Amino acid sequence: MSSEMKALSYINGKWISEHCEPAAVFNPYTAEQIGTQYVATEELAEEAIEAAFQAKKSIAAIPAHKRAAILKQAALTLKAEKEGFAQLISRELGKPLKNTRDEVDRSIETLELSGEEAKRLFGETLPGDASKRGTDSIAMTFKVPVGVIGAITPFNAPLNLICHKIGPAFAAGNTVVLKPAPQTPLIAAELLKLLHRSGFPEQAIQMVLGGVEIGRQIVKDHRVNLISFTGSVKGGDNIARTAGMKKVLLELGGNGSTIVHHDADLKRAAVLCAKTGYSNSGQSCISVQRIYVHEQVVSEFVGLLKDEVTNVRIGDPLSIESDVGCLVDREAAKRVEAWIKEAADLGAEIVCGGERRGATIVPAVLLSPPKQAKVVCEEVFGPVVSIIPYRDIDEAVKETNDSPYGLQAGLFTNQFDLVQKLVRDLEVGGVVLNGTSNFRLDHWPYGGIKNSGIGREGPRFAAEEMTETKMVVIQQLTKSLS
């Protein structure tokens, strides 16, 4: 991969720059230009949608074993090119190399899993004689592709989250119109080139570079059968209102709660909260944000977490020694800086960190911010965690649930009866026991409730969502017509 790169839209088998508006792509850590993207017009987006629509039958006709083989070859190709992809993500996003190497590993796994799921789209048989009218009949179901998938992806995991869209979509026999995040177009273009080298049909994926207007055009088009979106609650709400009569899969925001009870292993909790609250500068929808700590142990926990956080290494994302790089851009860092100041003005104690250096925020720990502070009630999407003391466990559950979000929660305790209670009571899509909210494996069903989304990701679950169930009824010819 060259030092100065170009990201072009890919439409109808061609890389397109003509009639497109060039826009610089910057390394957010160094502020140097590392490439140029060419933003598509509405006319090109129309061409991409039509190409995907025209190709959907030919892509659906590819046998499952061939789709599986192509996806597994893509995983092998990505494995061979792992380091180049990891370094590009670090340069384009400011994400530390140790994290981007992990993201590439996860992307390899996501493609492998998608290949396996191509062979697992099963139906079932349903005897008719469960009903008196159905005697001597039987129904069979099988899965068919929905058709055209509109995939809109965010910047924070720019490789793996694209793989989570296109992998299951192709596994299920669909075509895709991809619109990657405008902050990270280079990695999307390089992935598409890799997929072509791995045997992906040219017409399987169209890619259109652009912003909100291009996304809206894809969402509202009647030829697009399903929208798979990962991003903000505002974006998801707009998509749900615009999509009309089509399926939507929405993986949205969160303000992850982790509960540390008085019987918890406090050292383990502090280590994991530090590790998962600041990775990718907190730019993850399940990142640790609110830590509810029992008042009996809050002083000890604050000291342990402060020790861990002050040892976090901040620096060049391309250095393997760095734990934290920077946010996606300077404006994002300024917003997080302002939210920290607001919390302090409302009475929170800044235990450590919070200073801004360009696009970098020094990892911050806040103590006792009020619930109306943005760092508590909204999604920070930055390297800030807040410790909030509680007196009894019902209070911690109530405060966790008193949120428009419901993605994942963590719980540290050794009481099994308490675990049983909280697994029922916490209003989230996933509960991590003796771990933080920020833990996800790519083959698990991932998603939330309330404003955190609709549907579940993970190749098995996404592929299921990206199909329709078709039924065939067989009646015996000897059945009486009287």
PENOR-V498740 format. One line per field, one symbol per residue. ss: DSSP state (@ for helix, = for strand, . for the rest). A space follows every 50 residues. Layout:
ss: ???
//
This chain:
ss: ....===.===..===....======......=======..@@@@@@@@@ @@@@@@@@@@...@@@@@@@@@@@@@@@@@.@@@@@@@@@@@@...@@@@ @@@@@@@@@@@@@@@@@.......===@@@.@@@..=========..=== ==.......@@@@@@@@@@@@...=====..@@@@@@@@@@@@@@@@... .@@@===....@@@@@@@@@.....=====..@@@@@@@@@@....==== =.....====.....@@@@@@@@@@@@@@@@@.......=====...@@@ @@@@@@@@@@...=.........=.....@@@@@@@@@@@@@@@@...== ==...==..==..====......@@@@......=======..@@@@@@@@ @...==.=====...@@@@@@@@@@....====.=..........=..== ..==..=.@@@@@@@.=========.......
//
